[in-house]
Amino acid sequence: MAPRDRPETDAGQVEGASGSIEGADGSARKPKGDTGFSRHSGDVAKVGDMKVVLLACAVMRDLVQPHLDDAAVDTIYMDFGLHETPKLMAPALQEELDAIEEPSLVLVGYGLCGTGIVGLEARRHTLVIPRTHDCIAILLGSHSEYMKAIGENPGTYYLTKGWLEAGTDPLAEYEGYVERYGEKTADMVMDTMYRNYTKICLVSHSEEGLAASRERAQAVGAFCKERWGMEYTERVGSDALVTKLLNAPRQLDLLGDEFVVIAPGGRVAMDQFLDFGTPTAAS
């Protein structure tokens, strides 16, 4: 079981990729709630004849934004909740890709994410995707750091500022399930999803980020400790992989095996992420 991408339950279905879509001036055009979805358009950067677009999970926003000139790249941040139902992820991302009319170099801020992006089709675009199992590896800075963390601390559930703010943490989920389905059903669903975790870890790219989220994270940690005996920990991650992703337009031929490049007409397949010894280009 991946640290963030869990089996679906009837009580945990996501109702769609809702959120707010921002115009170039930052004003909301279609508010749908605060679940993380937003779009920003400006005078976009181009690589050769291709526009550059960032299509990423909203959990990446704080990590990515310091590296971006908002007037240079189209940015599309997707709903946090797609991680809860991976089968909705590829269709939601496909809809956004298909809405980009001009052939573009699309930097995808997702990992494999519980097979959520498997089947995603590049069509007229070129996709650059971190070769990682999920978004946690991106937050930690590399696939190798992710695998090291799993080896040293298996059964760790990760918290981030974005997931805490979106209410996709165990405490918020439990409270929501109790309200909607009653305590008995909530207990059953939550125990199914979380009973195998042994630690809960707040991760951020800086000490300041940890401090900003600590109060809520510790409350979630206390709930998880009382219910499942989880140990609360914290970790400073890295922006190294995000930096490489954002630099990809300038060095497509030098990306190495940390990324999968999907050529126009290609599609994402699971084996591109499982075999780290193969070339990065895929079709």
N, C-alpha and C positions, 0 to 999 in steps of 0.2 A: 504493500500500500504506500503510495507516495505521500509525502508530508502534507500536501494541501489538496490533492485531487482525490476525492473519496467516492466510494460507491454511492449511487443515488438511492434515496428512499422516497416513498410517496409523500411523506411530510416535508421533504426537502426540495421539491421541484422548484426551479427558478422560473419565474413568470415571463422572463424576457430580458433583453439587454436594455434596461431603462436607464435614464440619466438625463443630463442636460447637454445640448449641442451648442457649442460656442461659436459665434461668428468671429471674424478677424479682429473685431474690437473688443472681444471678450464677453459680449452681451449674450445672454441665454436666448435661444430661439425657440426651443421646444422643451421646457422643463418637464421632467418625468420623475423626479426624485433624486436622491443623493447617493446613487449606487456606483458612480465612477465614470460613466460614459461621457466623453466630450470630444469635440472636434475643433481644431484651430487651423484656419487657413490664412496664409499671407502670400507674399512674393516668394515662391518656393525655389529651393536650390535645384540645380540640374546637373546630372552627370552625363556628359556628352549630350545626347538628345533626350535623355530620360529625366523626368521629374523625380525628386526624392521624397518619399512619404514614410513616416513612422507610424506603424500600426501596432499598438502595445496594450498590454493589460494596464489598467489604471493604477495598479500597485507600483508600477514603474515610474509614475509621474515625478515624485520627489527625487528619485535617483537620476532621471533623464534630464529634467528641465534645466539644471545648472549648466548642462553641456550644450544646450540648444539656443540658437538665435531664433526666436519665435517667428520672425519675419522671413526665415529662410527655408523652413521645412514644414510641410503639412503634417500635423500630428493628430492622430486618432487614438483616443484612449477608450478601451472597452470595459464594460461592466465587470466588476470584481466577481459577481455571482456566477459567471460562466464556469468558474472552477468547480462549482458545486454540482453542475450537470455537464460533464465533458461532451456529451452527445450534441449539445447546443452550440459548442464553441466553433467548430468548423463552419456550420451554416451561417453563424453570426459574422465571422471573419470574412467568409466568402461574399456575403452581402456588401460589406464595406469595400472589399477589393473590386467587386464588379461595378461599384458606384464611381470608381476612379476611372474616368473616361480616357485619359491620356496614358499610354504605355509608360510605366513608372518603375523605378527601383524602390521596392517596398522593404523597409527594415522591420522585421516582425519581432516584437518584444514579447515573445512567448517561447517556452520550451515545448517538449512533447506534450506535457500537461495531461497525464492520464489518457493518452491517445487522442486528446481533444482536437489537435490540429491535423490528425491523419485524414487524408482525403482532400485537404485544402488544395485548390487548383490555382496555379499561377495565371493561367490564360494569357492575356497580353502583357503581363508584368513579369519582372524578375524579382524573386523573393530571396532575402537573406535572413536566415533564422539561426539563432544560437543552438548549437548541438548539445542540448541539455535535456534532462528528464522533466524538469518543471521550472517555474519562475524562481523558486528558492535558489537554485543554482546560479541564476543570473544575479540575484541579490547578494550571494556569497562571493561572486566574482569569477567563478569558473566551474566547469564540470568536475575537475579534480578536487576542488575544495568541497563541493557537494558530496562526492563519494567519500571523501575523508570524514566529513561530518556524519554521514550515515554509518560509516564503519565504527566511529568512536562513540556515537550516541544514537543507536537505532531506536525507532519508536518516538522520535521527536516531532512535535507539532509546532509549526512556526507562526508567529504573529508579526505583523508589520503595522506601521502607522496607517497605511491605506486600508487594510482589512479591519483594523480596529475602528476607524472612522466610518467604514461602510456597514458596521454591525455584523460582520461575518466572522465573529469569534464565538467560542463555545458558550460563553455566558449569555451573549445577546441572542444566539440561536435558541438556547434553552428557554429563555424568557418568551421569545416569539412563539415557540412550539406550545408552551403551556397555555398561552393566550388563545391560540388558534385551535389546538387539538385536545387540551386538557393535560393534566400532570402525568397520568398513566402512560399515554401515548408518547408524550415528550420524553419521559424517562426511558422508554424502550428504544426510541429512535436515537437519542443521544448516547445511550450505552452501546448501541450497535456501532455508531460512528467513532467513538472516542475511547472505548475501554482498552484497546491495545496500545495506546500511547503511554509512554512512561515519563516524558518530559515535555514541557512547553517553553518555547524559546522566543523571546523578542529579538528581532534582528533589524538593524538599521545600518546605513552606510556611514554613520558618524556617532560620536558620543552624544552630541547635541540632539540627534534624532532619537536616540534611546531615552534621553531625559524627557523629551517632549511627550513620549508615549508611555512612560513608565507607570504612571498612576493607574491608568486604565488596564494596562497589561498585567500589573500586579493583582488587580481585582479579579481579572480573568484567571490568572494563575492560582489564586486562592480558591476559587470555585473548582478548578480542575484538580487541585490537590485534595480538597475535601471529598470530591466525588470519586476520583479515579486514582488518587495518590500520585499525580504528576508532580515532578520537581520543576520549579520555575528557574529559568536561566536567561541570560542576555548575551548577545553577540554583536560585535561590529563587523559588518560585511565589507564589501568592496564594490567600487564602480568600474573595476577593470574590464569586465566583459561588456558592460554597457558602452564604455568608451570605445572599445574595439568595434562594436556594432555600429556606432554612430560614425566611426571613421571608415567604415566599409566602402562607401562610395568612392573614396580616394585610393583604395587598395584591394579591389575585388580579386585580383590575381594572387594576393598574398595573405589570404585569410587563414589558410591552414585548416586543420581538422576541427577547429572549435566552432565552425559554422557549416550549415548546409545551404547551398545556393541552388535554388530551383529556377531553371530556365523557363522562358515563355513556353506555354503548352504543357509544362510538367505539373506534377502533383506531389504532395507530401506523403511519404510512406514511412511506416514505423522502422523498417530496417535501416533507413538513413540515420537514425538516432541511436540504434543499438550497436552498430558496428563502427567503432571509432577508428578503425584502421583503413577505411575506404576513402577515396577522394571525396571532397566536399561537394563537387558539382553533381547535381542530380536532375533527372528529367522524368 
